[in-house]
Amino acid sequence: MDHPLVVTDPSDRSPELIREAGELAADAGVPLRVLTVVSRDEFEADSEVLGKIAETEGTGYSLSASEYAEEVAQTAVSDLLSEFDLETETIGRAVEGDRERADAILEVAAEHDCDYIFLVGRRRSPTGKVLFGDTAQKVILNFDDYVVTLTE
């Protein structure tokens, strides 16, 4: 393992997976990239709540969707990986909808020459996969190296 990438999202930061990826990267002595991919809908919903909180505190809230995604990745790193002697890089990406999520993961993996991808998959029926797509399945089928998944 030379260039691992762990994927998280705002709703469930998948702490088990992030910690496992961090431990493996630390043991291998390699940097870990932490990617958060957020859809515009997720961002708008979270942004509305965060804006109200900031308003009551008398502060402002003005992040773009990509900046918000990177902030989520940074929070995951500080909350879950601080005990490891590990170099990390946080990356945030915004996509229009869930169907673009796998493409964003694959693009980041290609940009950073990643050889491992760690991500959470969802249990879905075959019909659900056809109708709604499946990010983990698409990544597994289109990534040439190793994919480690944790199913919810």
Biotite code that builds the C-alpha atoms (Angstrom):
import biotite.structure as struc

atoms = struc.array([
    struc.Atom([0.000, 0.000, 0.000], chain_id="A", res_id=1, res_name="MET", atom_name="CA", element="C"),
    struc.Atom([1.537, 3.261, -1.164], chain_id="A", res_id=2, res_name="ASP", atom_name="CA", element="C"),
    struc.Atom([-1.329, 5.694, -1.804], chain_id="A", res_id=3, res_name="HIS", atom_name="CA", element="C"),
    struc.Atom([-4.495, 4.837, 0.146], chain_id="A", res_id=4, res_name="PRO", atom_name="CA", element="C"),
    struc.Atom([-7.713, 6.847, -0.108], chain_id="A", res_id=5, res_name="LEU", atom_name="CA", element="C"),
    struc.Atom([-10.534, 6.627, 2.428], chain_id="A", res_id=6, res_name="VAL", atom_name="CA", element="C"),
    struc.Atom([-13.953, 7.981, 1.460], chain_id="A", res_id=7, res_name="VAL", atom_name="CA", element="C"),
    struc.Atom([-16.351, 9.485, 3.966], chain_id="A", res_id=8, res_name="THR", atom_name="CA", element="C"),
    struc.Atom([-19.540, 11.516, 3.815], chain_id="A", res_id=9, res_name="ASP", atom_name="CA", element="C"),
    struc.Atom([-21.265, 14.086, 6.024], chain_id="A", res_id=10, res_name="PRO", atom_name="CA", element="C"),
    struc.Atom([-24.099, 11.854, 7.225], chain_id="A", res_id=11, res_name="SER", atom_name="CA", element="C"),
    struc.Atom([-22.029, 8.945, 8.512], chain_id="A", res_id=12, res_name="ASP", atom_name="CA", element="C"),
    struc.Atom([-18.308, 9.408, 8.738], chain_id="A", res_id=13, res_name="ARG", atom_name="CA", element="C"),
    struc.Atom([-17.899, 5.634, 9.007], chain_id="A", res_id=14, res_name="SER", atom_name="CA", element="C"),
    struc.Atom([-15.530, 5.851, 11.977], chain_id="A", res_id=15, res_name="PRO", atom_name="CA", element="C"),
    struc.Atom([-14.623, 2.154, 11.896], chain_id="A", res_id=16, res_name="GLU", atom_name="CA", element="C"),
    struc.Atom([-13.486, 2.336, 8.297], chain_id="A", res_id=17, res_name="LEU", atom_name="CA", element="C"),
    struc.Atom([-11.573, 5.607, 8.731], chain_id="A", res_id=18, res_name="ILE", atom_name="CA", element="C"),
    struc.Atom([-9.749, 4.306, 11.806], chain_id="A", res_id=19, res_name="ARG", atom_name="CA", element="C"),
    struc.Atom([-8.887, 1.014, 10.084], chain_id="A", res_id=20, res_name="GLU", atom_name="CA", element="C"),
    struc.Atom([-7.552, 2.825, 7.005], chain_id="A", res_id=21, res_name="ALA", atom_name="CA", element="C"),
    struc.Atom([-5.576, 5.175, 9.266], chain_id="A", res_id=22, res_name="GLY", atom_name="CA", element="C"),
    struc.Atom([-4.081, 2.309, 11.231], chain_id="A", res_id=23, res_name="GLU", atom_name="CA", element="C"),
    struc.Atom([-3.068, 0.455, 8.054], chain_id="A", res_id=24, res_name="LEU", atom_name="CA", element="C"),
    struc.Atom([-1.554, 3.604, 6.517], chain_id="A", res_id=25, res_name="ALA", atom_name="CA", element="C"),
    struc.Atom([0.344, 4.397, 9.732], chain_id="A", res_id=26, res_name="ALA", atom_name="CA", element="C"),
    struc.Atom([1.696, 0.836, 9.923], chain_id="A", res_id=27, res_name="ASP", atom_name="CA", element="C"),
    struc.Atom([2.796, 1.060, 6.280], chain_id="A", res_id=28, res_name="ALA", atom_name="CA", element="C"),
    struc.Atom([4.331, 4.507, 6.848], chain_id="A", res_id=29, res_name="GLY", atom_name="CA", element="C"),
    struc.Atom([2.387, 6.111, 3.993], chain_id="A", res_id=30, res_name="VAL", atom_name="CA", element="C"),
    struc.Atom([0.213, 9.246, 3.870], chain_id="A", res_id=31, res_name="PRO", atom_name="CA", element="C"),
    struc.Atom([-3.562, 8.812, 3.900], chain_id="A", res_id=32, res_name="LEU", atom_name="CA", element="C"),
    struc.Atom([-5.900, 10.862, 1.753], chain_id="A", res_id=33, res_name="ARG", atom_name="CA", element="C"),
    struc.Atom([-9.362, 11.432, 3.224], chain_id="A", res_id=34, res_name="VAL", atom_name="CA", element="C"),
    struc.Atom([-12.046, 12.294, 0.683], chain_id="A", res_id=35, res_name="LEU", atom_name="CA", element="C"),
    struc.Atom([-15.525, 13.563, 1.432], chain_id="A", res_id=36, res_name="THR", atom_name="CA", element="C"),
    struc.Atom([-17.988, 13.634, -1.425], chain_id="A", res_id=37, res_name="VAL", atom_name="CA", element="C"),
    struc.Atom([-21.137, 15.652, -0.816], chain_id="A", res_id=38, res_name="VAL", atom_name="CA", element="C"),
    struc.Atom([-24.152, 16.044, -3.084], chain_id="A", res_id=39, res_name="SER", atom_name="CA", element="C"),
    struc.Atom([-25.654, 19.481, -3.634], chain_id="A", res_id=40, res_name="ARG", atom_name="CA", element="C"),
    struc.Atom([-28.830, 18.343, -1.828], chain_id="A", res_id=41, res_name="ASP", atom_name="CA", element="C"),
    struc.Atom([-26.856, 17.191, 1.229], chain_id="A", res_id=42, res_name="GLU", atom_name="CA", element="C"),
    struc.Atom([-24.918, 20.449, 1.223], chain_id="A", res_id=43, res_name="PHE", atom_name="CA", element="C"),
    struc.Atom([-28.037, 22.610, 0.977], chain_id="A", res_id=44, res_name="GLU", atom_name="CA", element="C"),
    struc.Atom([-29.756, 20.754, 3.827], chain_id="A", res_id=45, res_name="ALA", atom_name="CA", element="C"),
    struc.Atom([-26.685, 20.901, 6.079], chain_id="A", res_id=46, res_name="ASP", atom_name="CA", element="C"),
    struc.Atom([-25.900, 24.475, 5.050], chain_id="A", res_id=47, res_name="SER", atom_name="CA", element="C"),
    struc.Atom([-29.360, 25.641, 6.096], chain_id="A", res_id=48, res_name="GLU", atom_name="CA", element="C"),
    struc.Atom([-28.946, 24.115, 9.564], chain_id="A", res_id=49, res_name="VAL", atom_name="CA", element="C"),
    struc.Atom([-25.380, 25.393, 9.969], chain_id="A", res_id=50, res_name="LEU", atom_name="CA", element="C"),
    struc.Atom([-26.462, 28.844, 8.818], chain_id="A", res_id=51, res_name="GLY", atom_name="CA", element="C"),
    struc.Atom([-29.160, 28.969, 11.503], chain_id="A", res_id=52, res_name="LYS", atom_name="CA", element="C"),
    struc.Atom([-26.674, 27.881, 14.155], chain_id="A", res_id=53, res_name="ILE", atom_name="CA", element="C"),
    struc.Atom([-24.177, 30.523, 13.028], chain_id="A", res_id=54, res_name="ALA", atom_name="CA", element="C"),
    struc.Atom([-26.940, 33.139, 13.036], chain_id="A", res_id=55, res_name="GLU", atom_name="CA", element="C"),
    struc.Atom([-27.888, 32.394, 16.652], chain_id="A", res_id=56, res_name="THR", atom_name="CA", element="C"),
    struc.Atom([-24.216, 32.581, 17.615], chain_id="A", res_id=57, res_name="GLU", atom_name="CA", element="C"),
    struc.Atom([-23.847, 35.920, 15.846], chain_id="A", res_id=58, res_name="GLY", atom_name="CA", element="C"),
    struc.Atom([-21.374, 34.618, 13.288], chain_id="A", res_id=59, res_name="THR", atom_name="CA", element="C"),
    struc.Atom([-21.539, 34.026, 9.571], chain_id="A", res_id=60, res_name="GLY", atom_name="CA", element="C"),
    struc.Atom([-21.512, 30.836, 7.537], chain_id="A", res_id=61, res_name="TYR", atom_name="CA", element="C"),
    struc.Atom([-20.418, 30.974, 3.943], chain_id="A", res_id=62, res_name="SER", atom_name="CA", element="C"),
    struc.Atom([-18.708, 27.849, 2.633], chain_id="A", res_id=63, res_name="LEU", atom_name="CA", element="C"),
    struc.Atom([-19.029, 26.426, -0.858], chain_id="A", res_id=64, res_name="SER", atom_name="CA", element="C"),
    struc.Atom([-20.088, 22.788, -1.213], chain_id="A", res_id=65, res_name="ALA", atom_name="CA", element="C"),
    struc.Atom([-16.491, 21.688, -1.894], chain_id="A", res_id=66, res_name="SER", atom_name="CA", element="C"),
    struc.Atom([-15.163, 23.685, 1.068], chain_id="A", res_id=67, res_name="GLU", atom_name="CA", element="C"),
    struc.Atom([-17.855, 22.161, 3.267], chain_id="A", res_id=68, res_name="TYR", atom_name="CA", element="C"),
    struc.Atom([-16.885, 18.654, 2.072], chain_id="A", res_id=69, res_name="ALA", atom_name="CA", element="C"),
    struc.Atom([-13.234, 19.323, 2.848], chain_id="A", res_id=70, res_name="GLU", atom_name="CA", element="C"),
    struc.Atom([-14.170, 20.627, 6.297], chain_id="A", res_id=71, res_name="GLU", atom_name="CA", element="C"),
    struc.Atom([-16.032, 17.352, 6.966], chain_id="A", res_id=72, res_name="VAL", atom_name="CA", element="C"),
    struc.Atom([-12.913, 15.421, 5.917], chain_id="A", res_id=73, res_name="ALA", atom_name="CA", element="C"),
    struc.Atom([-10.732, 17.566, 8.211], chain_id="A", res_id=74, res_name="GLN", atom_name="CA", element="C"),
    struc.Atom([-13.095, 16.926, 11.119], chain_id="A", res_id=75, res_name="THR", atom_name="CA", element="C"),
    struc.Atom([-12.917, 13.177, 10.473], chain_id="A", res_id=76, res_name="ALA", atom_name="CA", element="C"),
    struc.Atom([-9.116, 13.352, 10.519], chain_id="A", res_id=77, res_name="VAL", atom_name="CA", element="C"),
    struc.Atom([-8.927, 15.357, 13.737], chain_id="A", res_id=78, res_name="SER", atom_name="CA", element="C"),
    struc.Atom([-11.607, 13.286, 15.497], chain_id="A", res_id=79, res_name="ASP", atom_name="CA", element="C"),
    struc.Atom([-10.555, 9.813, 14.390], chain_id="A", res_id=80, res_name="LEU", atom_name="CA", element="C"),
    struc.Atom([-6.915, 9.815, 13.328], chain_id="A", res_id=81, res_name="LEU", atom_name="CA", element="C"),
    struc.Atom([-5.182, 12.117, 15.803], chain_id="A", res_id=82, res_name="SER", atom_name="CA", element="C"),
    struc.Atom([-3.687, 9.225, 17.780], chain_id="A", res_id=83, res_name="GLU", atom_name="CA", element="C"),
    struc.Atom([-1.791, 7.871, 14.776], chain_id="A", res_id=84, res_name="PHE", atom_name="CA", element="C"),
    struc.Atom([1.591, 9.116, 13.608], chain_id="A", res_id=85, res_name="ASP", atom_name="CA", element="C"),
    struc.Atom([0.231, 9.740, 10.155], chain_id="A", res_id=86, res_name="LEU", atom_name="CA", element="C"),
    struc.Atom([0.481, 12.304, 7.384], chain_id="A", res_id=87, res_name="GLU", atom_name="CA", element="C"),
    struc.Atom([-2.962, 13.102, 5.971], chain_id="A", res_id=88, res_name="THR", atom_name="CA", element="C"),
    struc.Atom([-4.421, 15.115, 3.139], chain_id="A", res_id=89, res_name="GLU", atom_name="CA", element="C"),
    struc.Atom([-8.075, 16.113, 3.096], chain_id="A", res_id=90, res_name="THR", atom_name="CA", element="C"),
    struc.Atom([-10.028, 16.483, -0.118], chain_id="A", res_id=91, res_name="ILE", atom_name="CA", element="C"),
    struc.Atom([-13.580, 17.714, -0.612], chain_id="A", res_id=92, res_name="GLY", atom_name="CA", element="C"),
    struc.Atom([-15.695, 17.233, -3.722], chain_id="A", res_id=93, res_name="ARG", atom_name="CA", element="C"),
    struc.Atom([-19.218, 18.319, -4.518], chain_id="A", res_id=94, res_name="ALA", atom_name="CA", element="C"),
    struc.Atom([-21.429, 16.431, -6.973], chain_id="A", res_id=95, res_name="VAL", atom_name="CA", element="C"),
    struc.Atom([-24.877, 17.133, -8.363], chain_id="A", res_id=96, res_name="GLU", atom_name="CA", element="C"),
    struc.Atom([-26.365, 13.826, -7.231], chain_id="A", res_id=97, res_name="GLY", atom_name="CA", element="C"),
    struc.Atom([-25.579, 10.366, -5.928], chain_id="A", res_id=98, res_name="ASP", atom_name="CA", element="C"),
    struc.Atom([-24.998, 8.976, -9.414], chain_id="A", res_id=99, res_name="ARG", atom_name="CA", element="C"),
    struc.Atom([-21.871, 11.156, -9.764], chain_id="A", res_id=100, res_name="GLU", atom_name="CA", element="C"),
    struc.Atom([-20.417, 10.100, -6.393], chain_id="A", res_id=101, res_name="ARG", atom_name="CA", element="C"),
    struc.Atom([-18.521, 7.064, -7.774], chain_id="A", res_id=102, res_name="ALA", atom_name="CA", element="C"),
    struc.Atom([-17.120, 9.112, -10.658], chain_id="A", res_id=103, res_name="ASP", atom_name="CA", element="C"),
    struc.Atom([-15.766, 11.698, -8.204], chain_id="A", res_id=104, res_name="ALA", atom_name="CA", element="C"),
    struc.Atom([-14.127, 8.960, -6.109], chain_id="A", res_id=105, res_name="ILE", atom_name="CA", element="C"),
    struc.Atom([-12.524, 7.386, -9.170], chain_id="A", res_id=106, res_name="LEU", atom_name="CA", element="C"),
    struc.Atom([-11.294, 10.789, -10.423], chain_id="A", res_id=107, res_name="GLU", atom_name="CA", element="C"),
    struc.Atom([-9.636, 11.618, -7.100], chain_id="A", res_id=108, res_name="VAL", atom_name="CA", element="C"),
    struc.Atom([-8.074, 8.146, -6.952], chain_id="A", res_id=109, res_name="ALA", atom_name="CA", element="C"),
    struc.Atom([-6.653, 8.614, -10.451], chain_id="A", res_id=110, res_name="ALA", atom_name="CA", element="C"),
    struc.Atom([-5.404, 12.166, -9.700], chain_id="A", res_id=111, res_name="GLU", atom_name="CA", element="C"),
    struc.Atom([-3.489, 10.924, -6.638], chain_id="A", res_id=112, res_name="HIS", atom_name="CA", element="C"),
    struc.Atom([-2.344, 7.593, -8.099], chain_id="A", res_id=113, res_name="ASP", atom_name="CA", element="C"),
    struc.Atom([-4.154, 5.702, -5.319], chain_id="A", res_id=114, res_name="CYS", atom_name="CA", element="C"),
    struc.Atom([-3.693, 1.963, -5.012], chain_id="A", res_id=115, res_name="ASP", atom_name="CA", element="C"),
    struc.Atom([-6.307, 1.353, -2.281], chain_id="A", res_id=116, res_name="TYR", atom_name="CA", element="C"),
    struc.Atom([-9.778, 2.806, -1.798], chain_id="A", res_id=117, res_name="ILE", atom_name="CA", element="C"),
    struc.Atom([-11.651, 2.346, 1.480], chain_id="A", res_id=118, res_name="PHE", atom_name="CA", element="C"),
    struc.Atom([-15.378, 3.116, 1.396], chain_id="A", res_id=119, res_name="LEU", atom_name="CA", element="C"),
    struc.Atom([-18.716, 2.267, 2.947], chain_id="A", res_id=120, res_name="VAL", atom_name="CA", element="C"),
    struc.Atom([-21.226, 0.357, 0.857], chain_id="A", res_id=121, res_name="GLY", atom_name="CA", element="C"),
    struc.Atom([-24.944, 0.006, 1.354], chain_id="A", res_id=122, res_name="ARG", atom_name="CA", element="C"),
    struc.Atom([-26.876, -3.220, 1.256], chain_id="A", res_id=123, res_name="ARG", atom_name="CA", element="C"),
    struc.Atom([-29.328, -2.996, -1.621], chain_id="A", res_id=124, res_name="ARG", atom_name="CA", element="C"),
    struc.Atom([-31.446, -5.429, -3.507], chain_id="A", res_id=125, res_name="SER", atom_name="CA", element="C"),
    struc.Atom([-30.534, -6.092, -7.145], chain_id="A", res_id=126, res_name="PRO", atom_name="CA", element="C"),
    struc.Atom([-33.544, -3.993, -8.183], chain_id="A", res_id=127, res_name="THR", atom_name="CA", element="C"),
    struc.Atom([-32.417, -1.155, -5.924], chain_id="A", res_id=128, res_name="GLY", atom_name="CA", element="C"),
    struc.Atom([-28.971, -1.229, -7.519], chain_id="A", res_id=129, res_name="LYS", atom_name="CA", element="C"),
    struc.Atom([-30.490, -0.966, -10.984], chain_id="A", res_id=130, res_name="VAL", atom_name="CA", element="C"),
    struc.Atom([-32.857, 1.849, -10.047], chain_id="A", res_id=131, res_name="LEU", atom_name="CA", element="C"),
    struc.Atom([-30.635, 3.889, -7.751], chain_id="A", res_id=132, res_name="PHE", atom_name="CA", element="C"),
    struc.Atom([-27.125, 2.755, -8.647], chain_id="A", res_id=133, res_name="GLY", atom_name="CA", element="C"),
    struc.Atom([-24.548, 1.687, -6.141], chain_id="A", res_id=134, res_name="ASP", atom_name="CA", element="C"),
    struc.Atom([-21.441, 3.747, -5.516], chain_id="A", res_id=135, res_name="THR", atom_name="CA", element="C"),
    struc.Atom([-19.382, 0.923, -4.023], chain_id="A", res_id=136, res_name="ALA", atom_name="CA", element="C"),
    struc.Atom([-20.280, -1.434, -6.849], chain_id="A", res_id=137, res_name="GLN", atom_name="CA", element="C"),
    struc.Atom([-19.301, 1.098, -9.500], chain_id="A", res_id=138, res_name="LYS", atom_name="CA", element="C"),
    struc.Atom([-16.001, 1.827, -7.765], chain_id="A", res_id=139, res_name="VAL", atom_name="CA", element="C"),
    struc.Atom([-15.208, -1.878, -7.403], chain_id="A", res_id=140, res_name="ILE", atom_name="CA", element="C"),
    struc.Atom([-15.956, -2.551, -11.061], chain_id="A", res_id=141, res_name="LEU", atom_name="CA", element="C"),
    struc.Atom([-14.013, 0.457, -12.380], chain_id="A", res_id=142, res_name="ASN", atom_name="CA", element="C"),
    struc.Atom([-10.951, 0.640, -10.111], chain_id="A", res_id=143, res_name="PHE", atom_name="CA", element="C"),
    struc.Atom([-7.930, -1.425, -11.135], chain_id="A", res_id=144, res_name="ASP", atom_name="CA", element="C"),
    struc.Atom([-6.393, -1.811, -7.682], chain_id="A", res_id=145, res_name="ASP", atom_name="CA", element="C"),
    struc.Atom([-7.770, -2.738, -4.256], chain_id="A", res_id=146, res_name="TYR", atom_name="CA", element="C"),
    struc.Atom([-11.138, -1.662, -2.835], chain_id="A", res_id=147, res_name="VAL", atom_name="CA", element="C"),
    struc.Atom([-11.998, -2.313, 0.796], chain_id="A", res_id=148, res_name="VAL", atom_name="CA", element="C"),
    struc.Atom([-15.659, -1.906, 1.689], chain_id="A", res_id=149, res_name="THR", atom_name="CA", element="C"),
    struc.Atom([-17.567, -1.894, 4.931], chain_id="A", res_id=150, res_name="LEU", atom_name="CA", element="C"),
    struc.Atom([-21.290, -2.498, 4.504], chain_id="A", res_id=151, res_name="THR", atom_name="CA", element="C"),
    struc.Atom([-23.759, -0.628, 6.652], chain_id="A", res_id=152, res_name="GLU", atom_name="CA", element="C"),
])
